[in-house]
Amino acid sequence: MARETTKRRDKDRIVLRKGEGQRPNGTYDYRWTDIYGKRHTVYAPTLDELREKEKQIARDVSDGIKTDKRNTTVNDLFDLWCTIKRGLKDNTFQNYKYMYNAFVRPTFGKLKLFQIKKSDVKRFYNSLVDDRGLQASTVDGIHTVLHQLFDLAVDDEFIRTNPSDRVLKELKQAHCFEQEKRTALTVAEQDLFLDYLKSTPKYRHWYPVFAVMIGTGLRVGETTGLRWCDIDLDEGLIDVNHTLIYYSHGPQQGCSFNVNTPKTKAGIRKVPMLDFVRDAFIEEQETQRELGLKCKVSIDGYTDFIFINRYGEAQHYGTLNKAIRRIIRDCNDAQFARSENPKVLLPHFSCHTLRHTFTTRMCEAGVNIKVMQDCLGHKDVSTTLGIYADVTKDLRKDEFAQLDGFFKKKCETSDPQAS
């Protein structure tokens, strides 16, 4: 007669399942072997809690989740991502690393991947906005990295789903984030700015670079990266084929210049010169000849840059923005010196404002939307249309204000009581 198998029980005489055991201190453990033949053990203070963990393990095994990687943290995955990520420009990659190390690694990055839920990501994003006061664009950059990390975790079977899916959209709605409205100089402000540069000896040397930016819509890096061989004064064309950037290469290497391809493939383009832009290039050429200025730097094989400082080095966008701030200050002071109530004052603006100013002038002139897209180097026409809609909305208001005035005038003249 076969011997009856003795069932294992705990101290409370409850029958234990295969792999379950009770330790001398009364807690429980569960041991199992994964598909690779590796042994694992989990612990719990009670049998009920242990069996909840068993259910999760069984589900993980069934779904192919790597149960041997349950201690992997977000930081571990980021370090892996850094070693395998390709296709990013170095300045973008360095910016991602900076943001991650500054805002994610000390806190959220220490969490274990398998424990993270959508609510954890929401809570983290809210803390970045509410506690640390980060702008939407910064949180957007952090989200870009985290979303890619979690996608990698899903692909490598660490987790089932990406917990950051749709979280940023919900955050923006909850905090009423709005896309920052692009600003442009009005025609009067633009004229004041350029006229002040031309008529003020102290700032005259800044006129060519800012005139070119206003008259071409080139990004600041595209402008400072222009070489004399990139412009054809006879044909009146500017060949935009690269951009000059200045960024941190990491804590060990510090900041330096590099030459990159344009932001998108559409960024490689030829931009026609307006007459005053051509004149600005000629003025810069003549000024450098008179002062004996020559480009003395070579950056990634590129040299002979058009816009250089007094030492023959490439212009830095930060220097240009600082110059704009000084020009605004002194120009407005001069306006107040002429009148207690100046009709026009310069607003606070940056180099990028000049790009949008050019776009606005094209809209006002009724330039074809495809021509605008080509000149601005936009990959997607929807980007151009977004700016176009924004600008034309303001133009419509002005036009209808004039129309309203026209109708009021007509009504007044036709009113019998008016006479």
Order of alpha helices (4+ residues) and beta strands (2+ residues): beta-beta-beta-alpha-alpha-alpha-alpha-alpha-alpha-alpha-alpha-alpha-beta-beta-beta-beta-beta-alpha-alpha-alpha-alpha-alpha
